[in-house]
Amino acid sequence: MKLVSAVIKPFKLDDVRAALSEIGVQGVTVTEVKGFGRQKGHTELYRGAEYVVDFLPKVKLEIAVADELLDKVIDTVAKAANTGKIGDGKIFVTPLEQVIRIRTGETGEEAI
């Protein structure tokens, strides 16, 4: 099992969620986050004063997947979140040792 974490632009969330639904992914955790990468920040003008916005709003998705579904999930997120512009985000994959469904006590892939 793997944990796929994706940081994407907020306006792409619905596209990614719909695309994941189409391939049978049922559980996704979404968190509003702020950050920057190569995109850095940008300057904005407010009441005549210029200020720097260092951290840009992003959305972080966390998806627990079985190993067999991993490549499909990565491809789906990458395609649905892509705008072709800087700041599209990143996908991180980490090993997932155990999953437990609290309500039923199911463990492993059955709990995903």
N, C-alpha and C positions, 0 to 999 in steps of 0.2 A: 504494500500500500504506500501511497505517496500523498503528501500535502502540497497542493499547488496554490501558491500565493501570487496574485497578479495585482499590480498597481496600475490603474488605468485612468483616463480622463473621465470625469463624472458624467458627461453627456453620452458616453458610450456604454453606460451600465445597462440600459434596457436592451441594446443590441446584443451584448454579451450574454445577458440572462436568457434572452429568447433563443440564441444559438445553442447555449448549453442545454436548454430544455429540449430542443430538437434532437440532440444526441443522447438523451436519456439521463442527464445529470439532474438529480433531485434536490441535493442539499448544497447550498452556497451561503457562506457568511459574508456579509458586506459591512465594511467600516469606512466612515469618512475620515480621511487622513490628510496631512499636509506634508509636502516635501519638495525636493528638487534634485535634479541630476545634472546632466549636461545643459539642460534648458536654463539652469540657474534661476534667477528671479527676473523681475522686470520692474520698470519704474512706472508709476501712475501719478496723475495730477489730481489733487484734491484741494479745492478752494484756493487755487493759485500756487499751492506748495507741491513740490515734487517729492515723492517718497518711494522707497524701494520695497517691493513685495518680495521677500526672500523665499517664503514657503508657499508653494502653489497648491490649491485644493486638488486632491486626487481621491480615488475610491480604491480600497483594497478588498479584493475577493479572496476568500479562502475556501478551497474545495478539496475534500478528502476523496481520493479515487483509488480504485483497484489498479494494479500494475497494467493490466490489459487495456484499460481505457486511457492511460496516461497520455500517449501520443495524440490521440483524438482530441482530448481536452485541451492540450497545449495548442494544437493547430486551430481549434475552434476559437479559443480566446484570442490568439494572435490575429486571426483574420477579422473577427468581429470588432476588436478594439483598435484596429489599424486605421489611421487617418493619413498616414504618409508624412506627417509633420513631426517636428521635434516635440518631445514630451508625451509620446504615445504610451510610455510606461515600460514595465518589465514584468517578466514571469519568473518566479523562483520555484524550484522543485526540491522538496526535502523528504527524506525517508519518514514514514509514519509507522511507529512500532506497534501501537495498539489503539483501537477505537472501541468504546463501550457505549451502547445505547442505554441511557439511565433508566428509561421506563421499563424496558423488557429484560435488560441484562445481557442482550446479545453482544457478541464481541467480534472483532476482526471485520472482514469484508461484509458480513451479514449486517453489521451495525451502520454501514455507510449509507 
